[in-house]
């Protein structure tokens, strides 16, 4: 029996969806270590950050570190807070999301604690120690690794651990943190002119490649995403390099790794670098005129044909289904 520490994320004082996924993963590990194992959560954010409802996803205790100076992610302050909490408890694992924040925070915490780090995992178990599963070699293989250090720092891939309610007390406790002199500070975050759903968090992603022929044709994908209502538009590296879409939309080994419930690849051939970033999607649909395109090897459903005919018809079909 051992406790697990879940590191949560917030935006504008509201808990992000990835936090529920992290709690679900942490609860799974804690329950596997034995009866009575607990999950502590740490939430860092501005004054007024809302920790309510976290007990529903398995948090026994929620330690809140609040200050208006912590509204945005501050690497040194966040690292100090998590490390302080980790040293105060006896944890088998420290679990956080493999998000932009988590990819920076995880290694810092691991270094501060002298602990092992398993990053961007897609499976998490306990068998006398933390056991992680992670795709390697651009997704061509999957390894299982037993991490023997304690605590183990583990970051979980977004949209892989479906949030599951496992009601616990969720007792909230304020946690003071010793002030540290920061050598750098995050002073602002620049949002896109038209803030859209981030591909790293979207449950549905419609991605386009060079088969769209020109940037103006991405409007078709935007209309399809709008028809779903909860979808984001992604892109392959080729079109991002060509300046058709912003880098924040790029899915792949050098872009964002995603695991949505539904991934629709439109006009994307399926280079190994792109597959590495999306092949863990729960359902993959490929639309391409080339029947031999590599994307069809990983697709659950494939449509061979002219995307300029198929996508508008698919958009209309989705609209009709949602109107009923």
C-alpha positions as CSV (number, residue, x, y, z in Angstrom):
1,X,0.0,0.0,0.0
2,X,1.4,3.4,-1.0
3,X,0.1,6.8,-1.7
4,X,0.2,8.6,-5.1
5,X,0.6,12.3,-5.7
6,X,-1.4,13.8,-8.7
7,X,-0.2,17.1,-10.0
8,X,-3.1,19.0,-11.5
9,X,-3.4,21.9,-14.0
10,X,-5.7,24.9,-14.1
11,X,-6.4,27.7,-16.6
12,X,-7.9,31.0,-15.4
13,X,-8.5,29.4,-12.0
14,X,-10.5,26.5,-13.4
15,X,-9.3,22.9,-13.3
16,X,-8.4,21.5,-16.8
17,X,-9.7,18.2,-18.2
18,X,-6.2,16.7,-18.1
19,X,-6.4,16.9,-14.3
20,X,-9.3,14.5,-14.2
21,X,-7.3,12.1,-16.4
22,X,-4.3,12.4,-14.1
23,X,-6.5,11.7,-11.1
24,X,-7.9,8.6,-12.8
25,X,-4.5,7.3,-13.6
26,X,-3.3,8.0,-10.0
27,X,-6.3,6.3,-8.5
28,X,-5.7,3.2,-10.6
29,X,-2.2,2.9,-9.3
30,X,-3.1,3.6,-5.7
31,X,-5.9,1.0,-5.7
32,X,-3.5,-1.6,-7.2
33,X,-1.0,-1.1,-4.3
34,X,-3.5,-2.3,-1.8
35,X,-6.6,-1.4,0.2
36,X,-6.5,1.9,1.9
37,X,-4.0,3.5,-0.4
38,X,-4.6,7.2,-0.9
39,X,-4.3,9.8,-3.7
40,X,-3.2,13.2,-2.8
41,X,-3.5,16.0,-5.4
42,X,-1.7,19.3,-5.6
43,X,-3.3,22.2,-7.4
44,X,-1.3,25.4,-8.0
45,X,-2.9,28.5,-9.3
46,X,-4.2,32.0,-8.5
47,X,-6.2,33.1,-5.5
48,X,-9.6,31.7,-5.9
49,X,-8.6,28.6,-7.9
50,X,-11.5,26.1,-7.6
51,X,-10.6,22.6,-6.3
52,X,-14.2,21.5,-6.0
53,X,-15.3,18.2,-7.5
54,X,-11.8,16.7,-7.5
55,X,-12.9,14.1,-4.9
56,X,-15.3,12.7,-7.4
57,X,-12.3,11.5,-9.5
58,X,-10.5,9.9,-6.7
59,X,-8.7,12.6,-4.7
60,X,-8.5,11.9,-0.9
61,X,-6.8,15.2,-0.2
62,X,-6.2,18.2,-2.4
63,X,-3.4,20.6,-1.4
64,X,-4.0,24.0,-2.8
65,X,-1.1,26.4,-3.4
66,X,-2.7,29.8,-4.4
67,X,-1.2,33.2,-5.2
68,X,-2.0,35.6,-8.0
69,X,1.6,35.3,-9.0
70,X,1.0,31.6,-9.8
71,X,-1.9,32.2,-12.3
72,X,0.5,31.3,-15.1
73,X,2.9,28.4,-15.0
74,X,6.1,29.5,-13.2
75,X,8.7,26.7,-13.6
76,X,10.8,27.3,-10.5
77,X,7.9,28.1,-8.2
78,X,5.8,25.1,-9.4
79,X,8.8,22.8,-9.1
80,X,9.5,23.9,-5.5
81,X,5.8,23.4,-4.5
82,X,5.5,19.9,-6.0
83,X,8.9,18.9,-4.6
84,X,8.0,20.2,-1.1
85,X,4.7,18.2,-1.2
86,X,6.5,15.1,-2.5
87,X,9.1,15.2,0.3
88,X,6.4,15.6,2.9
89,X,4.6,12.4,1.9
90,X,5.6,8.8,1.2
91,X,4.6,8.4,-2.4
92,X,5.1,5.5,-4.8
93,X,4.5,7.8,-7.8
94,X,4.0,11.4,-8.8
95,X,1.7,11.5,-11.8
96,X,1.2,14.5,-14.0
97,X,0.0,15.2,-17.6
98,X,2.4,15.1,-20.6
99,X,1.2,18.5,-21.6
100,X,3.3,21.6,-22.4
101,X,3.5,22.3,-18.7
102,X,4.0,18.7,-17.6
103,X,6.8,18.1,-20.1
104,X,8.7,21.0,-18.5
105,X,7.7,20.4,-14.9
106,X,8.2,16.6,-14.8
107,X,12.0,16.6,-15.5
108,X,12.5,19.4,-13.1
109,X,10.7,17.6,-10.3
110,X,12.5,14.4,-11.0
111,X,15.9,16.2,-10.9
112,X,15.0,18.0,-7.7
113,X,14.0,14.7,-6.0
114,X,16.7,12.5,-7.6
115,X,13.8,10.3,-8.9
116,X,13.4,8.4,-12.2
117,X,11.1,9.9,-14.9
118,X,8.9,7.9,-17.3
119,X,7.5,10.4,-19.8
120,X,4.4,10.4,-22.1
121,X,3.1,7.0,-21.1
122,X,0.0,5.4,-22.5
123,X,-0.4,2.7,-19.8
124,X,0.2,2.7,-16.1
125,X,0.0,-0.2,-13.7
126,X,1.4,-1.4,-10.4
127,X,3.1,-4.7,-9.9
128,X,5.4,-4.4,-6.9
129,X,6.5,-1.2,-8.6
130,X,5.3,1.3,-11.2
131,X,4.9,-0.4,-14.6
132,X,4.5,1.9,-17.6
133,X,3.7,1.4,-21.3
134,X,4.9,3.7,-24.0
135,X,5.2,3.7,-27.8
136,X,8.7,3.9,-29.1
137,X,10.5,4.0,-32.5
138,X,7.9,6.4,-33.9
139,X,5.1,4.2,-32.7
140,X,6.4,1.1,-34.4
141,X,6.8,-0.7,-31.1
142,X,5.5,-0.5,-27.6
143,X,7.6,-1.2,-24.5
144,X,6.6,-2.0,-20.9
145,X,9.0,-0.7,-18.3
146,X,9.1,-1.3,-14.5
147,X,10.3,1.7,-12.7
148,X,11.9,0.7,-9.3
149,X,12.7,4.1,-7.9
150,X,10.4,5.6,-5.3
151,X,8.9,8.0,-5.9
152,X,8.6,7.5,-9.7
153,X,7.7,10.6,-11.7
154,X,5.3,9.7,-14.5
155,X,3.7,11.9,-17.1
156,X,0.6,10.5,-18.9
157,X,-0.4,11.2,-22.5
158,X,-3.5,13.4,-22.7
159,X,-6.8,11.8,-23.8
160,X,-5.5,8.3,-23.1
161,X,-6.9,7.8,-19.6
162,X,-10.6,8.4,-19.8
163,X,-11.7,10.2,-16.6
164,X,-13.6,7.8,-14.4
165,X,-15.4,8.8,-11.2
166,X,-14.2,7.1,-8.1
167,X,-15.7,9.2,-5.2
168,X,-13.4,10.0,-2.3
169,X,-13.5,12.7,0.4
170,X,-11.5,15.3,-1.6
171,X,-10.6,17.2,1.5
172,X,-9.1,20.6,0.6
173,X,-6.1,21.9,2.5
174,X,-4.2,25.1,1.9
175,X,-0.5,24.6,1.5
176,X,2.0,27.4,2.1
177,X,5.2,27.3,0.1
178,X,8.6,28.8,1.0
179,X,9.4,31.7,-1.3
180,X,12.1,31.1,-3.9
181,X,14.0,33.7,-5.9
182,X,13.1,33.1,-9.5
183,X,15.6,33.6,-12.2
184,X,12.9,33.9,-14.8
185,X,9.2,34.5,-14.9
186,X,6.3,33.8,-17.3
187,X,4.6,37.2,-17.6
188,X,2.0,36.5,-20.3
189,X,0.6,33.9,-22.6
190,X,-0.2,35.0,-26.2
191,X,-3.5,33.4,-27.3
192,X,-4.3,32.9,-31.0
193,X,-6.4,35.7,-32.5
194,X,-9.2,33.3,-32.8
195,X,-8.9,31.0,-29.8
196,X,-9.8,27.5,-30.9
197,X,-9.9,24.1,-29.2
198,X,-6.4,22.8,-28.7
199,X,-5.6,19.7,-30.7
200,X,-3.9,18.2,-27.6
201,X,-7.1,18.4,-25.7
202,X,-9.8,17.9,-28.3
203,X,-11.8,14.6,-28.2
204,X,-12.2,14.8,-32.1
205,X,-9.5,16.0,-34.5
206,X,-9.9,16.7,-38.2
207,X,-6.4,16.9,-39.7
208,X,-5.4,17.9,-43.2
209,X,-2.3,17.3,-45.3
210,X,-0.9,18.3,-48.7
211,X,-3.8,16.5,-50.4
212,X,-5.9,19.7,-49.7
213,X,-3.7,21.4,-52.4
214,X,-3.9,25.0,-50.9
215,X,-4.4,26.6,-47.5
216,X,-7.9,28.0,-48.4
217,X,-9.2,24.5,-48.6
218,X,-8.7,24.0,-44.9
219,X,-12.0,25.9,-44.6
220,X,-13.7,22.5,-45.5
221,X,-12.0,20.9,-42.4
222,X,-13.0,23.9,-40.2
223,X,-16.6,23.4,-41.3
224,X,-16.5,19.7,-40.6
225,X,-15.0,20.4,-37.1
226,X,-17.7,22.9,-36.5
227,X,-20.4,20.3,-37.5
228,X,-19.1,18.0,-34.7
229,X,-19.1,20.9,-32.3
230,X,-16.3,19.6,-30.1
231,X,-13.5,19.1,-32.6
232,X,-10.2,20.8,-33.4
233,X,-8.4,21.2,-36.8
234,X,-4.9,19.6,-37.0
235,X,-2.3,19.5,-39.7
236,X,0.6,17.5,-41.0
237,X,4.2,18.8,-40.8
238,X,4.3,19.4,-44.6
239,X,1.5,22.0,-44.6
240,X,2.8,23.7,-41.4
241,X,6.2,24.0,-43.0
242,X,4.5,25.5,-46.0
243,X,2.9,28.1,-43.9
244,X,-0.6,26.9,-44.4
245,X,-1.4,26.4,-40.7
246,X,0.2,27.6,-37.5
247,X,2.7,25.3,-35.7
248,X,0.2,24.8,-32.8
249,X,-2.0,22.8,-35.2
250,X,0.8,20.3,-36.1
251,X,0.3,16.7,-35.2
252,X,3.3,14.4,-35.2
253,X,6.7,13.6,-33.8
254,X,7.9,17.2,-34.1
255,X,4.4,18.6,-33.3
256,X,1.8,17.5,-30.8
257,X,1.1,14.0,-29.7
258,X,-2.6,13.4,-29.6
259,X,-4.9,10.6,-28.5
260,X,-8.5,11.7,-29.3
261,X,-11.6,9.6,-29.4
262,X,-11.8,10.2,-33.2
263,X,-9.1,11.2,-35.6
264,X,-10.0,12.0,-39.2
265,X,-7.0,12.3,-41.5
266,X,-7.8,14.1,-44.7
267,X,-5.3,14.1,-47.6
268,X,-2.6,12.9,-45.3
269,X,-0.4,10.1,-46.7
270,X,0.8,8.9,-43.3
271,X,4.5,9.5,-43.0
272,X,6.0,7.7,-39.9
273,X,6.6,11.0,-38.2
274,X,2.8,11.9,-38.4
275,X,1.7,8.4,-37.4
276,X,3.9,8.7,-34.2
277,X,1.8,11.6,-33.1
278,X,-1.7,10.1,-33.6
279,X,-1.7,6.4,-33.9
280,X,-3.0,6.0,-30.3
281,X,-6.3,7.6,-31.2
282,X,-9.2,5.4,-30.3
283,X,-10.7,5.5,-33.8
284,X,-8.9,6.6,-37.0
285,X,-10.6,7.5,-40.2
286,X,-8.5,8.1,-43.3
287,X,-9.7,9.9,-46.5
288,X,-7.2,9.7,-49.4
289,X,-7.3,9.1,-53.1
290,X,-4.3,6.9,-52.9
291,X,-5.4,3.4,-51.9
292,X,-1.8,2.5,-51.0
293,X,-1.2,5.5,-48.7
294,X,0.5,4.3,-45.4
295,X,-2.3,6.0,-43.4
296,X,-4.7,3.2,-44.3
297,X,-2.4,0.7,-42.4
298,X,-3.3,2.3,-39.1
299,X,-6.9,3.4,-40.0
300,X,-9.9,1.7,-38.5
301,X,-12.0,3.0,-41.4
302,X,-10.7,4.1,-44.8
303,X,-12.3,6.0,-47.6
304,X,-10.6,6.0,-51.0
305,X,-11.8,8.9,-53.1
306,X,-11.8,12.6,-53.8
307,X,-11.7,14.4,-50.5
308,X,-13.3,17.5,-52.2
309,X,-16.4,15.4,-52.7
310,X,-16.3,13.3,-49.5
311,X,-15.6,16.0,-46.9
312,X,-18.6,18.3,-47.7
313,X,-20.9,15.3,-47.8
314,X,-19.6,14.1,-44.5
315,X,-20.1,17.5,-43.0
316,X,-23.7,17.6,-44.2
317,X,-24.3,14.1,-42.8
318,X,-22.9,15.1,-39.4
319,X,-25.1,18.2,-39.3
320,X,-28.2,16.2,-40.1
321,X,-27.4,13.6,-37.4
322,X,-26.9,16.4,-34.8
323,X,-30.1,18.2,-35.8
324,X,-32.2,15.2,-34.7
